[in-house]
Amino acid sequence: MEQPSNRQARPGMAPRLAAHPSVAAVLDRRAEREAAERAASRELPGRPLGADDEAAARRAPRVIDGGWLREVALRAGADDVSAVPLDRPELAGEREHVERALPGTRALISLVVRMNRDNVRSPERSVANQEFHRSGEIINEAARSVVRELQDAGYRAVNPSATFPMEMDRYPGRIWVVAHKTVAVAAGLGAIGIHRNVIHPRFGSFVLLATILVAADVSEYGEPIDYNPCLECKLCIAACPVGAIAKDGSFDFFACFTHNYREFMGGFTDWVETVADSRDGADFRARVTDSENASMWQSLSFKANYKAAYCLAVCPAGEDVLEPYLDDRKEFMSLVLRPLQDKVENLYVIAGSPAELHARRRFPHKPIKHVGRAGKPADAAGDAGGDMDARRPAP
């Protein structure tokens, strides 16, 4: 015999819709939840819930328990997590973009996944790139798992990509949905170092970040840390083959973009233009070596490869990373910094740029390859470049 139901159809709901099995199940589930909430309210001091209170409670998103959220995130594969309300002043520049991705967003949840340090440090860049890509897969999967848990608990949430894909229809402007670094710093998961990457207090620079947008408040929020884990050791300056990080701490966005991201975005466009501009196959092979073509093919087939990211590799900051550097700095530089400096590799620069001058002076053994400005319009330096300096695509 069918049990009596406490379901109440929404006023104005068509009888046929209210009688649909799926709608009936949802209404029954809501009635059970509201009955439990009324019972719980009677155990608390204060005025019992009235009809107006119950209607308001249904409209307002429930607060996410911070302890539960942390357990969910760590179980999903994150190594650290913290949340921050969207109305924080330091996130003012994110609100428009976040609310477009998830209307009604109230909080941002920042996730951290550690990378294996010696993989990132290896002069064999296939090893480092595999670590970047695999860690990216792990953090994207962790973020997706957390969103599934939030969804099943009744919360609206989305997880924009931690790495790529991004919104390339907006390139060369802001292509990312949310600035993961900005959110992580606001949530207390680290601070920006001289190399323009987030340094986690424990894990150092060997982290990837993701952000979850959620249309609810969280019971516990992080606060920015009160110090910068960056040691200002300047090893990132010494390691960068194109001088993207200056001794005074300034950052040459285009130097980094042109070399490290050679097989992304603008670098790919420049390669295509080289194909188009070549008179024939022999002329093309004179401009682009077989190894360069094979590398571009590999990036197109198996995910784009970073050419350097040495600033991350040599960074000794972070409590879990720091000890070898403190014990023997000379040995640390011999094992970590020197192999990257000594590596013979192409350096991609714009002719006559400060990056070329730096490369020729500091790394004369590294061949120089001149590339065009494809995908890197001059007027982007003041607009997109300023944002990219703060967000700098990972790693």
N, C-alpha and C positions, 0 to 999 in steps of 0.2 A: 504493500500500500504506500502511495506517495506521501512523503512527509509534508506537513504544511509549511509554506514559505513565508518569510517576512519581507519579501522583496516589495519594493515600491517603485513603480515606473516614474520616470521624470515627467513632470507636468507637461502636457502637450505632445508626449511621445505617442506615436500611432500605435494602436492595439496590435496590429500585425507585427510591428517591429518589437514591441515589448514581449510578444509571445515567441519570438525567435529563440531557439535553444541557446545560442551563444549569448544573446542579450540577457536571457533569463539567468544563465550561469553567472554573468558579471554582476547582475543585480543581487543575486543571492549572496555572492561573495562580499559585495559592498555592505549588505545588511548585516552579515555576520561580523564584519570588521567594525561597523559603527556600534553594534551591540556590545562588542568587547570594549570599545573605547568609552561607551557610556558607563559600563560596569566599573572600569578603572577610575573614571572621574568621581564615582561615588565614594571611592576609598580615599580621596584626597580632600583636604580642608578647602572650604570656599563654596561659592555658589554653584549649584548643579548646572550642567549644560542645558541651555534652552534651545529652541528650534533655530534661532538666529545664530547661536554659537556653533551648532552642528553644521549649518550651511556654510559658515565661514571656514570651519575646519576642513570641510571637503574641498573648498576652493584653494586654501593655502597649502603649499607643499610641505610635507613633514620634514623635520630637521634630520639630517643624516648623522648617526652616531659616529663620532670620530674614531673611537676604539674599534668598532666594527669595520669601518672603512679601512683602517690600517691592516687589520687581519686579512681582509679580502685582498688588498693590494699585494701584501707580502706572499700570500698563498698563490696569487696569480703569477708571481715571478719577479715583482719589483724588489729592489734592495732598500729603498727608502721612499717615503711618501709624505706629503704635507698638502694642506688645502689653504686657500686664500680667498676672501670675498672679492667679488668683482668690483665692488665700490671703493676699493683701496685707491688712494690718489695715484700711486705709481703704476696702476693698471689703466689709467684713463685712456691711453692710446690704444688699448686692446678692446675696449667695450664695443665699439661699432662693428668690428670684425667678428668678435665672439658672438654678439647677438644676432648677426646675420647667419652664422652657422647653427646656432641653437637659440631661437627667440625665447626669452624668459630666463636666460642663464643668470644664476645668482652666485655661483662659486666656481672656482677652478681648482682642480686637483692635480698636483705636480707629482710625477713618478720619476724615479731614478733607477737605472739598471747599470751595474758595473761592467766594465770591459776588462778583459785579461791584459795586464800591463805589458808583458813581454811580447805578446802578439802585436800590439800597437807599436812597440819600439823596434821591431825587426826591420833591418834595412831591406829585406825582401818584401816589397810592398804588397804582393799578393797575400801574404800572411796578415798584414795589417788591414787590408781591405776586406778580407774575409771576416775579420773580427768586427770591423765597423758594420758590415752588412748583417752578420748573424746577430749582433747585439741589437741592431735596429729591428730585426724580426722579432726578437724576444720582447723588446719593450712595446712594440705595436701589439703583439699578442697579449701581453699583460694588460695593456690599456683596454683592449677589446674585451678581455675577460672581466675586468672590473665593471665596464659598462653593462655587460650582460647581467652581472649581479645586481647592479643598481636598477636596471630595467625590470628585473624580476621582482625587486623589492618595491616597485611602484614609482621609480624616479625617472625623469627624462634626462638622458645624458648622451653625449657623443664623444668620440675620441678621434680628433684630427690626426693625420699621419705624423709620426714622430720624425720622419726623415722625408723621403719622397714616397708617393707623388705629392705635388703641391699644385696650386692654382696657376698653371702656366699660361692661361689666357690673359693674365695680368702682367706677365713678364715684359719688360724688366723692372716693373714696379714691385709692390709687395705681393709675393707669391705664396706666403705662408698664411694659414688660417689664424694661428695664435703664436705669439713669440714665446717659445718654451723657456728660453733663458730668462726673459723678463719675469715670467711667472715663477720659475724656480727660485730666483733671488727674492722675490716678494714673499714667497712661502717659507723662506728660511732654510733652503736646501743648499746654500752656497753663496759665493760672491764672484763677480767677474774679475778675472786676472788680467795681467798685461796682455796676454794673448787673445783676449776677447772671448774666452770660453768660461763657463761656470766651473769653479773649483769647489767640490764638495768637501766639507770639513774632514771627513774620514777617507773617502775614496779618491780625493783629489780630482785631477782632470780626466781620469779614466772612467767617464760616465757618459751615457746618453740619456736624454730627457724626453718625456712625453707629457701631454696635458689633456685632462678630461674636463669637458664642460658639463655642468650639471645644473638643472633648474630647481635647486633647493639649497638651503643653507646647511652648513656642517657645524656640528657642536664644538669642534676644536679647530682653531686656525693657527697657522704658523706665523712667526714674525721674522723679519730680516735678521740675520746674525749680526753681532756687534763687532765683528772683526773680519778682515779679509785673509783667507788661508794662503793667498799668494805671498811667496817669500821675497819677491822682487829680486830673484837670483839672476835674472836676465838670460837664462839658458835658452828660453824660447827665441830671444833675439839672435843669439849665436847660432841657433839651429836653422832658422828660416833661410832658405837658399836664395830668396828674392828680396830680402830686406823688408818684408811687409810690416814688421814691428820695429820701430825706430828706438834708439837709446832713450829718447825722452818720453817714450810710451805712446807716441802717436801711431796710428794704424793706416797703412796704405791699402785700402780696400781692393783697388784694381790690381795691385801686384799679387795679392793672395788669390783673387778671383781668376786672374789670367793663367796662373801656373797651377795651383792646387786643383782648380775646377776645370782643367783643360778639356776633360772628356764629359763635361756637363754643359748644358745651356749654350752660352756664347762660344765656348771652345768648339762645340760640335758644329755650330753655324759657321764658324771660321773654316773648319775642316771641309764642310760641304762647299763653301765658296771656293776653296782651293781646288776641289774637284771640278767645279764649274769653270774656273778660270784657266785650267790647264789646257794646252793645245791638243795634247794626245796623251796616251798612256805613259810614254817615255818622259814627257814633261812633268806629269803628275808624280812619277816615281822619283824624279830629280828633286821635287819639292818635299815629298813626304816619304819617309823610309818605310821599309816593310814592317819593321817592329812597331812604328807608330800606327800604321794601318791595322796591324794585328791587335794592338792595345785598344784602339777605338772599337774594333769589332768585338773584343772581349767585353768592353763596357756596354755596348749595345745589346749583347747577348746575355750577360750575366750580372748586370747592375754596374753602374758607373764607378770607375776607380778614382780615388784621390791620388794626386801625384806626390803629396808630401804629408801635411798634417803633423810635421815634425814638432811643432810647438806643443802639441799634446804629448808626444812621445817622450820628450826630455823633461817634462815638468815634474819636479820632485815633491810638490806640495800635497798635503793631505796626511792625516795621522797614520793611515795604513800604508802609505807610500814613502814616507819621509826618512825612515831610519837608515837605509843604505847611503843616502846622500849625507846625512849627519856623520855617519861612521867614517866615511872616506870619500871626500868630494872628488879627489883626483881619480880614484878608481871608478866612481860613478860616471864621470865625464868620459873616461876611457871606454867604458862598456856601453854607455847609452848615447852620448853626444857625438863622439868622434866617428863611429861607423856611419852615421848619417851625413856628417860633414864630408867624409872621404868618399862617399858613394859617387860613382860616375853615372850621371843621368842627365837627360835633357832638361833645360830650364826654359820655360815658355814666358817670353816677355814681349812687350811692345817696344819697338825700336826707339832708342833714345830716351827711354823712361828711366826714372830713378832705380827701378828694379833691375834693368840691364846694367847700369853702372855699378850697382851693389854686387850683382852676380859676377861680373868680370873682375872686380877688385878682390872679393872675398873667396870666390870659388872658381879660379881660372881653369881647373881641371874638368869642370862641368860644361858640356857643350851648350851654347846659346841658340835658341830657336826663336826667330822673330815671327809673331803672329799678328793678325789684324785686330780691329776693334769690333768685329762682328758680335752683335748681341750686347755690346758695351757702349751705349751712346754717351757722348760727352756730357750731356745735360743730366745724366743719371747720377753723376757724382754728388751733386748737391741734394738730390731728393732721395732716390732709392739707396744711394750709397750711405747716407746718414742712418737710415733704418737698418741697412744690412750690417753696418758696423756694430750695432747693438745686438742684432739677432744672429749674425754670421752663421750661415748654414752649417749644420754639424757634419763631420766633426770639425 
